[in-house]
Amino acid sequence: MRIRGWKQTFVVVAALSLALGACGGDDDDDVSTDDTEATTDETEATDDTAAEGDGDEAAASVTLDDVCEEATAAGVTAPEGYTVRLVTDIGKVDDGTFNQFAYDAMIAASECFGFETTFIETASEADYATNISTALEGGPDVLITNGFLISTDTLAAAEANPDTSFIGIDQFQAAYPDNYLGVLFREDQGGYLAGVMAASLSDSGVIGVVGGREDVPPVVRFVNAYETGAKSVNPDIVVLSVYNESFTDPNKGASDAA
């Protein structure tokens, strides 16, 4: 999902520039979650997801260098000793996908603004709270946590550490503390387009999609939208879907797809 990669990198860099701007600006310059939440619907895709392409095309024309230049021209800089840390979801920063996108975004922002970075790779869900606690040692200015599954522990940490800014990727909360920014994406748009393409290429009238974990709303949004997009091309198409309940088992993903 290359499209998702550049979007995640772009948005995290922009979020970090907002955090830095708030750090160096007036007290009234609060960071709001309203502009970064693309959707609050956690499960259902709608038929109009393909009708919003103009905004994506405009966003695609903006590079990370553009974001950096605009922010630095506005006077956004990192104070000396400014520190940003990342706690990954299950996996590593070189996994070629979700965790790497967040890591690459942090590094891109650090190269632009000149702050210090460290990261902790998560091995299992049981490590979320411990890893967040470890990352908070020494009081970083910003802590990025990656993924929906770590959101509960992120919220608890944000409430307990008001002097640290938190950026949560794929994390929706009913209410955010002032120091917590939730970043959401339109997975349904990518899923819809994938479904349209699959249905357009199918000769048999049967297509399939393999999702990760069904308890992760962004995954469900993608899968639901895939079916919606496919049926927009062929209302009678058969869509086979399966959740393999893992983000780290490529062999199971391959067997599910077979």
Secondary structure, DSSP 8 states (H G I E B T S, - for coil): -HHHHHHHHHHHHHHHHHHHHHHHS-TT----STTT-----SS---TTGGGGHHHHHHHHT--HHHHHHHHHHTT----TT-EEEEEEEES-TTSSSHHHHHHHHHHHHHHHH--EEEEEEE-SGGGHHHHHHHHTTT--SEEEEESGGGHHHHHHHHHH-TTSEEEEET---SS--TTEEEE---HHHHHHHHHHHHHHH-SSSEEEEEES-TTSHHHHHHHHHHHHHHHHH-TT-EEEEEE-S-SS-HHHHHHHH-
